[in-house]
Amino acid sequence: MDTLSPEKVRLPEKPLFVCVLGNTETAYIEGLSAAGKTAKLTDYTPAGDAEVLETGTIIDIPILPMTPPYDTPTPALITRAALSITGVPHIFVNSGLKVLPAKQVELVDIGGKPGDDIRKPVAVHNVQEVFDNAFKLGEKLAKEHDFIMIGESIPAGTTTANALLQALGYDGNVSSSSDANPLNLKKEVVRDALSSSGITFGSLRDDPLKAIASVGDPMMVAVAGITAGLGDTPVILAGGTQMASIFAAIKHLGYPTDNIRIVTTSYVVRDESANFVELAAEIGANYEGADPEFGKSSFKGLQQYEVGFVKEGVGAGGAIYLTAMYGYSMEELRSKIEQLCDDLCKFGDLARVAGKDI
């Protein structure tokens, strides 16, 4: 782990949080992703996360981003709370969405398309074009900001991360949004995906974009392109094993990585079903694990993070770290998150009284 603590980091003058949104039909495989009540409903998850991050609630998306029975909230609420407290601005990048958020949520479009099931020969289309567009966006952001944090929302992203890592020659398990990581199912899907594309372990280490096109997802190529385009601008990849796979891709594309740090939640770092710490060491990435101490919360939904639900997403780990960078305590952050959770629960209660299915 990187020994730097958030309090010792020089505060940027022009920071920006970038949230990359996308979908992959890999999420349609039943039992693979917990980021939706059913596999098909995962189409709505990134758009719903964007609405919550932007406004604190859902607008057009008909599904409340809370997991029953304890109303475990989307990590978008964590990120919204952190950005609200610190005043750090944000933008959304559409890397390939099936469902768009409400018009109040402005999107930067880089020409990406939703991803196909990775068991098909091609999982991500027009990869080079999207990478080039994302690279140009990164160059533009580097001229306007001195610090960039990048988060993501894409259901089934840990499975595509596993497949990309295998194609690049890195082994190991990835984390999950579920308390019971479906590792056997993920391994089966990844094995079938690699086979369908004629990929063997590590055979695409020298061609990461082909690896993403074959077994990745649209979020990956967007984040890789933006990060590469940022040059030497300090950047935090806010996420766990998904961001580790992207770090590996950037590294093997030949771009510098000294300016990149991965920041995730302590729940990913401590996940015994995964091997994030070992993976970070293998790819040569500095990392931090931010602990929001949700066990101290009175909100049962937040307590569920402590027992393995959700864990990470929408840049939550990085956002927690950002709060500490700016000198705010975890108590202050939890209080803001609990307020947002309470508001979202009340919204859900009102919607149910009105007869709306959320």
N, C-alpha and C positions, 0 to 999 in steps of 0.2 A: 504493500500500500504506500502511496505517496505520503511522505511525512509532513507535508504542508497542511496546516489547519486553515479553515476558512478565514479565521480572524487575522491571519498573517498575509492574506492575499491583498495586493493593492487593488483598491476599488476602481473599476473602469469608469471613464467619463461618459461613454456612449455605448452602453450595453444593449443587447437585443436578445430576446428569446424567440427561436424559430421552431414552430411545430409543424412537422411534416405528416400529412395525412394520406392514407392509401388503403386499398383493399386487395386481397388475394382470394381466389376461389379455393385455395387450400383450406381456408377457414370453414368451408362447407362440409368437410369431413367430420362426421358426428363424433363428439368426444375429444376433439383435438384442442379446441379453444374454449375458455370459460368467459370470453369477452362478449357474451350475448346469451339471452335466454335459450335460443336455439341456434343451430349452425347458420341457417339462412339469415337470421336476424343480426348476425355480425356485420352485415352490410351497413347497418345504421350506426355502429359503434363509433367510428372515427368522426362522422358528422355530428353525432351527439356529444362527443368529447369536445369538439370545437365550439359548439353552442354553449356548453357549460363553462369552458375556459373563457369564452368571450363575455358571457352575460350572467353566469351563475346558475342558469337553469336551461331547460330545453325549450325550443321555440317550435320548429317544424317537425322535429324528430318525435315519433309517437311512443318512444320507449324511455322510461325513466332509468338513468344510468346508476341504479342502485341494485345490489345483489341481495335477494331475500335469503334467509328470513330476518337478518339483522340490519337490512339496509346498508350493506357495505358499499361505500361511495366510490365512484370512478376516481382514479387518481387525478383527473382533470381538476377536481375541486382543490386538491393539494396545491397544484401548480397555480391555479387562479389565486388562492390565498397568498402564496408566496410572491407572485407578481404584483398583487394589490398592495401588500405591505412594503415591498421594496421600490415600487414605482417603475420597475423595468418594463419597457414596452415589448410587444410581441407581434409576430406576423404568422400567417398560416400559408403553407405551401401544399398545393394539390399535386401529389405525385401519381395519382390514379385512383379516383374515388368512384364508387358505384352510386352512392347517394350523396348529394351535396347538402351542406348545412344551409340554414336560413340565410337570406340575402344580407342580413346584418353582419354576417361573418365574411369578411373580405378574404378572397383567396388569391395567392400568386400561382398562376398556372404555368407549368414548365413542359406541357405537352405529353405528360405521362398517361398511360392507360391502366385500368385495373389489371391485376395480375391473374394469370390462369393457375389452375391446380398444378403444383410442381411435379406431379406425376406425368404431366404431358411433356412432349419433347421441348416445347418452349414455354417458359413460365412468365417471362417479362418481355414485352415487345418494345421496339425502337429504343433499345438501351443506350446506344451511342448518342443518339439525338437528345435524349433526356439528360444524359450525363453532361453533354456539352451545354445545354440550357441551364442546368443546375450550376455548372462551373461558372458560367457568366453571372448568374445570380450571386454566387459567392464572391466573385470579384467586385460586384457592385456593393454588396454589404460591407466588404472590407474597406471600402472608401468612406463609408458612412458611420462605421462603428469600430470600437477598439476591443470589443469582447463579444463573442457569440456563444450562446448556449442552444443546442439543438435537441429537441425531444421528438417523439413520434407517437402515432396511434395507428396500428394496423393489426387486426386480429390474426392469430396464427403466426405471428412474426417470430416466435421462438423456434417454431418448426422450420421455417425457411432459413433462419439463422443457423440451425444445426446443419441443414443441407449445404449451405454456403461454406461453412467451416470445413465440412468433410471434403468438399470439392477443392478447397485450398490446402488441405492436408493437416487439419487440426481436429483432434478427436475430443470426445467428452460429451457430457450431458448439458442441456440448457435448462433454464428455469421455466416456470409456468405460472399463469395467472390463477391456476387452481391450487387448492391445498393438497390435492393428490395429483402429482405430476404424471401425466399419461406417457411415461417414457417409452414403454413397449410399443404403443401406437405410433409415437413420433419416429422411433427407429424404423418401424415398418414402412411408414410413409417416405422417410428419407431414403431408405434402401431402394424402394420402388422408383423414386424420383431420379436418383443417380443412375439406376439401370436404364430407365427410359431415355436418358440423354447420353448414354454410353460413357458415363463418367466413373472413374475409379478414384480411390482416396488420393487426394493431392494432385490429380492429373491436370487441374486448371489453376495451379498456384501462379503460373506466369500469365494467366489471362482471366483476371477477376471479373471483368465485365461479361465475358462469356459465361462464367460461373453464375453470375446474377441472372443473366438472361435464361439460363437453363434451369436453375433450381432456386432462384431467389424471389424477391418481391419488389414492387415499384418503389417502396419507401427507401430501400437500400441504395438504389442508384441515385436517388435524389439527395440523400444525406451524404453519400460519398462525393458526389459532384460539388455540392455546396461547400463541403469541408475542404476539398482539394482547391477550389477556387478562392478560398479565404487566404491562401498563402501562409504567412507567418502570424496572422491574427490569432490571438489566444482563443481557443475554442474548447468548450466542454460538450462531449457527447453524453447527453443525459439519458441514461438507460443502462440495462444490464447486458445480457448475452447478445442481444440484437446489436447493440452498439459495438460490442467486442468483435462481432463478425464483420461489421463495416470498417472498423479500425484495421482489421487484418486485410480487407480488400484494398483500402487506401494505401497501406504499407506495400502491398505487392503490386500495386499500380505504379509504384515508384515515387510517390509524393512524400514530402517530409511529414513526420508525425510528432516531432519534438514539441510542437505547440498544442498538442491534443491531450486532453485528460478525459477519462471516462468517469462519470459520477453516477452512481445508482443508489438504491436504498440499501439499508442494512439487511433488509429481508432477502434480497437477492444474494448478498455476500454470504449470509448465513444459511442459505438454502442447501440442505444436505443432499437433495436429489440432483443438484447441479454441481458444477465445478468452476464457478466463475473466477475464483481467486487463482486457481492453477492456469486457467485459460488466459487470464490477463498477463500472468508471468510468461507464458509461452509465446504470446504475440508481442510482448515487450511494451505493454501499455501501463502507464501510471493510472491509478484509480483511487476513488474514495467511496466509502459506503456511508451514506447519511442516515442517521437514526432519528426519526421524529418522535420516538418514545410514545407510540400510540397505546401502549399498555397502561399509561397513566391517564388516558382519556376516559371520560364517563360515557362516551358515545359507543354503544356496542358495535356499530358498524366499523368504526375505526379500530377497535380492539381486534377485529377479525384479521387485520393485516398482520398482527402479531402471531397468529396461528397458521399463516400461510396463504390466505386469500389475497388475490390481486397482486400484491408485492410491489409492482412498478408499472409505469406507463405514463404517457403524455409528459415525459420529462420530470416526473415527480421527485426522484432522487436528487437530480440536479437543482430543482426548485427549492428543496429543503436546504441543500448546501448553499444556495444563493442567499437564502434568508440569513443563515449564519454569517456569510460573507459580509452582509450589511449590518451585522451586530445585533440582530433580533434573536430572542431566546426561543427555544422550542415551545415553551409555554405560550408565548405570544402567537406563534404560528398555529399551535393546536387550537387555541381559542378562536382564531379566525376561521380555521377549517370547520370547527364544530358549529360555528354560526352559519356557515354556508351549507353544511349538512342539514341543519335544522330547517333552514329556509327551503331547501330542495325537498325535504320530507313533507313539509307543509304544502308545498306546491303539489306533490303527489297526492296527498290527502284531498285537497280541493278538486283535483282532476278526477279522482275516483268518485267523489260526491256528485260531480257534474256528469258522470257517466262516460268519461273518456277512458279508453283502454291504454294504460301506460305500463 
